[in-house]
Amino acid sequence: MAEEVEEEQKKGGLLKIILFIVGGILLISIGLGIGYFMFGGEPEPDPSTEVNQIIEGKEAEQEEQKESKSKEEGEVEGEDGIIKKNVKAIPEVDSYETTYFEFPGDFTTNLKGSRKFLQVSVGVSTQYDEKVMEVVDSHQLALRSEILSTISDFTEDDISGSDGKKKLSERLLIVLNEKLEKLDEFPGIEDVYFTAFILQ
């Protein structure tokens, strides 16, 4: 009999342990279920997803700003939904591209019959092809000498005012083209410019 009582106590103890385990699992499940329903059940958002949403919001805002700005600037949306600028048509004109070349450094020389000297920066242009400027570049030494000697032939009165500068520019144009011809090159310089003009 003692063995039967002992066996019943063991079975009862085992039964209590199983009931406690099942009850604990049941309570945990109920708690999780309630938490899921109370707090929406949505997982924590991924930080990269939040960043993308912020960026997309900014892009949409920028698009709206562009649309409002384009309307202010006179842009019109066409029938196909593409935004087009409302501009005047540019007439097609047959013209040639102007090529420029500026001699490096300044030209400084005394003026004729004066203690003053002139310091200028000189550039030339052409509408012929770029070979003219390549020739000018390759003969810089000879052309620089011509520029200096031509400037030194002018007096202070000769170069005063815009008319004087224009006369010097026209004379340099003739002299430079003549020098190119003497060098058996094509005289294609069409204009001479002063990018600096200092009389001291």
C-alpha positions as CSV (number, residue, x, y, z in Angstrom):
1,M,0.0,0.0,0.0
2,A,2.8,2.3,0.7
3,E,4.0,1.7,-2.7
4,E,0.7,2.7,-4.3
5,V,0.6,6.0,-2.3
6,E,4.1,6.7,-3.3
7,E,3.3,6.0,-7.0
8,E,0.2,8.3,-6.8
9,Q,2.3,11.1,-5.4
10,K,4.8,10.7,-8.2
11,K,2.0,10.7,-10.8
12,G,0.4,13.8,-9.1
13,G,3.8,15.6,-9.0
14,L,4.4,14.8,-12.6
15,L,0.9,15.9,-13.6
16,K,1.4,19.2,-11.7
17,I,4.7,19.9,-13.6
18,I,3.1,19.2,-17.0
19,L,0.1,21.5,-16.1
20,F,2.5,24.3,-15.0
21,I,4.5,24.0,-18.3
22,V,1.3,23.9,-20.5
23,G,-0.2,26.8,-18.4
24,G,3.0,28.9,-18.8
25,I,3.1,28.3,-22.6
26,L,-0.6,29.2,-22.8
27,L,0.0,32.5,-20.8
28,I,2.9,33.5,-23.0
29,S,0.9,32.8,-26.1
30,I,-2.0,34.8,-24.8
31,G,0.3,37.7,-23.9
32,L,1.9,37.7,-27.3
33,G,-1.4,37.6,-29.0
34,I,-2.7,40.5,-27.0
35,G,0.5,42.5,-27.6
36,Y,0.2,41.8,-31.4
37,F,-3.4,43.1,-31.5
38,M,-2.7,46.1,-29.3
39,F,0.4,47.4,-30.9
40,G,-0.6,46.8,-34.6
41,G,1.4,43.8,-35.3
42,E,3.6,45.6,-37.8
43,P,7.3,44.9,-37.5
44,E,9.7,47.7,-36.7
45,P,10.3,49.7,-39.9
46,D,13.8,49.2,-41.5
47,P,15.8,52.5,-41.2
48,S,16.7,52.3,-44.9
49,T,13.0,52.2,-45.7
50,E,12.4,55.3,-43.7
51,V,15.3,57.1,-45.4
52,N,13.9,56.1,-48.9
53,Q,10.5,57.5,-47.9
54,I,12.1,60.8,-46.8
55,I,14.1,61.0,-50.1
56,E,11.0,60.2,-52.2
57,G,9.1,62.9,-50.3
58,K,11.8,65.5,-51.1
59,E,12.0,64.4,-54.7
60,A,8.2,64.9,-55.0
61,E,8.5,68.3,-53.4
62,Q,11.3,69.3,-55.8
63,E,9.2,68.2,-58.7
64,E,6.4,70.4,-57.6
65,Q,8.8,73.3,-57.2
66,K,10.2,72.7,-60.7
67,E,6.7,72.6,-62.2
68,S,5.7,75.9,-60.5
69,K,9.0,77.5,-61.5
70,S,8.6,76.4,-65.1
71,K,5.2,77.8,-65.3
72,E,6.6,81.1,-64.1
73,E,9.4,81.0,-66.7
74,G,7.0,80.5,-69.5
75,E,7.3,76.8,-70.0
76,V,4.2,75.1,-71.4
77,E,3.1,71.5,-71.2
78,G,2.5,70.0,-74.6
79,E,-0.2,67.6,-75.7
80,D,2.1,64.6,-75.1
81,G,2.8,65.7,-71.5
82,I,6.3,66.9,-72.2
83,I,7.2,70.3,-70.8
84,K,8.5,72.6,-73.6
85,K,10.0,76.1,-73.3
86,N,7.9,78.8,-74.8
87,V,10.8,80.5,-76.8
88,K,11.1,82.2,-80.1
89,A,12.6,80.2,-83.0
90,I,16.2,81.1,-83.9
91,P,16.6,81.7,-87.6
92,E,19.2,79.6,-89.3
93,V,22.1,81.7,-90.5
94,D,25.0,80.5,-92.5
95,S,27.9,81.8,-90.5
96,Y,31.4,80.6,-89.6
97,E,32.9,80.0,-86.2
98,T,35.3,82.6,-85.0
99,T,38.6,81.3,-83.6
100,Y,40.7,83.4,-81.2
101,F,44.3,83.4,-80.2
102,E,45.9,85.5,-77.5
103,F,49.6,86.0,-77.5
104,P,51.0,84.9,-74.1
105,G,52.3,87.7,-71.9
106,D,52.3,91.4,-72.4
107,F,54.0,93.6,-75.0
108,T,55.9,96.5,-73.5
109,T,57.7,99.2,-75.5
110,N,58.6,102.9,-75.6
111,L,56.5,105.2,-77.7
112,K,58.0,107.3,-80.4
113,G,59.3,110.6,-79.2
114,S,58.2,110.0,-75.6
115,R,59.5,108.8,-72.3
116,K,56.3,106.9,-71.7
117,F,55.8,103.3,-72.7
118,L,52.8,101.3,-73.7
119,Q,52.0,97.8,-72.3
120,V,49.4,95.8,-74.2
121,S,48.0,92.3,-74.4
122,V,47.2,91.3,-78.0
123,G,44.8,88.8,-79.4
124,V,43.8,87.9,-82.9
125,S,40.8,86.2,-84.5
126,T,39.8,84.6,-87.8
127,Q,36.8,82.9,-89.3
128,Y,38.9,80.7,-91.4
129,D,39.7,77.2,-90.1
130,E,41.9,76.6,-87.0
131,K,45.0,76.2,-89.2
132,V,45.4,80.0,-89.3
133,M,45.7,80.1,-85.5
134,E,48.1,77.1,-85.5
135,V,50.3,79.1,-88.0
136,V,50.1,82.2,-85.8
137,D,51.1,80.0,-82.8
138,S,54.0,78.4,-84.6
139,H,55.3,81.9,-85.8
140,Q,54.9,83.7,-82.5
141,L,58.5,84.9,-82.3
142,A,58.4,86.7,-85.7
143,L,54.9,88.1,-85.0
144,R,55.8,89.4,-81.6
145,S,58.7,91.2,-83.1
146,E,56.5,92.8,-85.7
147,I,54.0,93.9,-82.9
148,L,56.7,95.5,-80.8
149,S,58.2,97.4,-83.7
150,T,54.8,98.6,-85.0
151,I,53.8,99.9,-81.5
152,S,57.1,101.7,-81.2
153,D,56.4,103.6,-84.4
154,F,53.3,105.3,-82.8
155,T,53.5,108.4,-80.7
156,E,51.5,109.1,-77.5
157,D,49.1,111.3,-79.5
158,D,48.7,108.6,-82.1
159,I,47.2,106.1,-79.6
160,S,45.1,108.5,-77.5
161,G,41.4,107.8,-77.3
162,S,39.4,105.0,-78.9
163,D,40.3,106.2,-82.4
164,G,44.0,105.8,-81.7
165,K,43.5,102.3,-80.4
166,K,41.6,101.5,-83.5
167,K,44.3,102.9,-85.8
168,L,46.9,100.8,-83.9
169,S,44.8,97.7,-84.2
170,E,44.2,98.2,-87.9
171,R,48.0,98.8,-88.5
172,L,48.8,95.6,-86.5
173,L,46.4,93.6,-88.7
174,I,48.1,94.7,-91.9
175,V,51.6,94.1,-90.5
176,L,50.8,90.7,-89.1
177,N,49.2,89.5,-92.3
178,E,52.2,90.9,-94.4
179,K,54.6,89.0,-92.1
180,L,52.6,85.7,-92.6
181,E,52.8,86.2,-96.4
182,K,56.6,86.7,-96.2
183,L,56.7,83.4,-94.2
184,D,54.8,81.7,-97.1
185,E,51.8,81.3,-94.9
186,F,48.1,82.2,-95.5
187,P,47.4,85.7,-94.2
188,G,44.1,84.8,-92.5
189,I,44.1,87.1,-89.5
190,E,40.9,89.1,-89.7
191,D,40.9,91.2,-86.5
192,V,43.3,92.3,-83.8
193,Y,42.2,92.9,-80.2
194,F,43.7,94.5,-77.1
195,T,42.8,92.7,-73.9
196,A,45.0,95.1,-71.9
197,F,46.1,98.6,-72.8
198,I,48.2,100.5,-70.2
199,L,50.1,103.8,-71.0
200,Q,52.7,104.7,-68.3
